[in-house]
Amino acid sequence: TRPLDSGPYFYVSCDALTMKVREGGRVVKTSVLLATGVNNDGYRELLGMHVATAESVASWTGFFRDLKARG
């Protein structure tokens, strides 16, 4: 949850990975929301990651609000 002060980012990409994880002795599907960006020096950085129960409008909205609050 570091501030995003390394920007500006010339390219930002957001995607979700769906994976199975063990939770409470059973296997459940979960979504990992990811945001990466390319900084001034041309290096790719992981800007944010959030584990959600599903890829939904609500989970993406919360994820983007968190990114915006960080800068």
C-alpha positions in Angstrom: 0.0 0.0 0.0 2.8 2.4 -0.9 2.0 5.8 -2.4 2.1 5.8 -6.2 4.5 8.7 -6.5 6.8 7.0 -9.0 4.6 8.2 -11.9 3.5 9.4 -14.2 2.8 6.0 -15.7 2.7 6.0 -19.4 0.8 2.7 -19.6 -1.5 1.0 -17.1 -2.9 -2.4 -17.5 -5.5 -4.1 -15.3 -6.5 -7.7 -15.3 -7.8 -10.5 -13.1 -6.6 -14.0 -12.5 -9.0 -16.6 -11.3 -7.4 -19.3 -9.2 -8.4 -22.0 -6.8 -7.3 -21.7 -3.2 -7.7 -23.8 -0.1 -9.9 -22.1 2.5 -11.2 -23.7 5.6 -10.4 -27.2 4.4 -12.1 -26.9 1.0 -11.1 -25.5 -2.4 -12.8 -22.3 -3.6 -12.4 -20.1 -6.6 -11.1 -16.6 -6.0 -10.1 -13.7 -8.2 -6.8 -11.7 -7.9 -7.2 -8.2 -9.4 -3.9 -6.7 -10.6 -2.8 -3.3 -11.9 0.7 -2.8 -13.6 2.2 0.3 -15.0 5.2 1.4 -17.0 7.1 4.3 -15.3 9.3 7.1 -16.7 12.4 4.8 -17.0 10.4 2.2 -18.9 10.2 -0.3 -16.1 7.1 -2.2 -15.3 5.8 -1.9 -11.7 3.0 -3.7 -9.8 0.7 -0.9 -8.8 -1.8 -2.9 -6.9 -3.2 -6.3 -6.1 -6.4 -7.3 -4.4 -7.9 -10.7 -3.6 -11.7 -10.8 -4.1 -14.2 -13.6 -3.9 -15.3 -12.9 -7.5 -14.5 -10.5 -10.4 -17.4 -8.1 -10.1 -18.2 -4.4 -10.6 -18.1 -3.9 -6.8 -14.6 -5.5 -6.5 -13.2 -3.5 -9.4 -14.7 -0.3 -8.0 -13.1 -0.9 -4.6 -9.8 -1.7 -6.2 -9.7 1.4 -8.3 -10.8 3.6 -5.4 -7.9 2.3 -3.4 -5.5 3.0 -6.3 -6.8 6.5 -6.7 -6.5 7.2 -2.9 -2.8 6.2 -3.1 -2.1 8.7 -5.8 
